[in-house]
Amino acid sequence: METTRITALVLLALLSGCETLAEEQERQFKQDVAICSRYGAEYGSPAHYQCMMFQQQRRDYNNAVMAANANYMAAQIRALSY
């Protein structure tokens, strides 16, 4: 019971700082444009498009790794709680 309350409080704390999906996508887009510009890719050029695709692939990979790590940690915590 105590674990459930602690988990709920942690989730609530995490969610309270969340931005909306549209805000997150806009922030990521601006960040990617800035990164690609620093690399010298002119906005709208094939190099810029390729750079933007690479940034999205990098983000997708990092998100997948983070999700896998979270699932692993959750399984470890569940195993310890028995």
N, C-alpha and C positions, 0 to 999 in steps of 0.2 A: 504494500500500500504506500509506504514512504517513497519507494522507488518511482512509483507512478506519479506521485505529486512532484517529485524533483524533476522528472522527465517533462512533465507538463509545464513547469516553471521555466525550464531551460528552453523549451520550444517557444513558449510565449515571449521570452526575452529575445530570442533570435528573430521571430516574426515581426516584432514591433519595429525593428529597424529595416524591414524589407522595403525595397522600392517596387513600384508596379512593373509589370513586364515591359510596358512601353517605355518607361523611364530607363530601365536597365538596357533595353535594346538601343535606345538613343545614345546613352552614355557609352556603350560598347562601340557603336558606329563611329562616334566622334573620336574615341580613343584609337580605333583602327585607322581612321583617316589621318590622324596626327602621326601615328607610327609610320604609315606608308609614305607620308610626306617627308618625314625625317630621313627615310631611306632614299629619297630623291625621286619617288614615283609621282609624276604629274597627275593631278586629279582627272579621271576620265580616260586615262591612257591604258593600253593593255597591261603595262607593268603595274599600274595602280590596281586594276581589276585583279590581277594575279596576286598581288600583295594582300588585298582585302580577302580573297579566298583563303590564302594561307593563314591569315589571322583567325578566320572563322574555324578552320580545321584545327588550329592550335587550341582554340578555346573549347571546341568539341572534345578533343582528346583530353585536355585538362579536366573538363567536367566529368568525363567517363572515369578517369583515374580517381577523382575525388569521390564519386559515387561508389566505386568499387571499394575504396578504403573505408568509407562510411559503413557499407554493408559488412565488411570484414570486422570492423570494430564493434558493430552492433551484435554480430554473432558471437564475438569473444565475450562481450558483456553478458549476453544471455547465458552463455555456457558457465560463466563464473557465478551467476545468480542462482544456479541450481544446486 
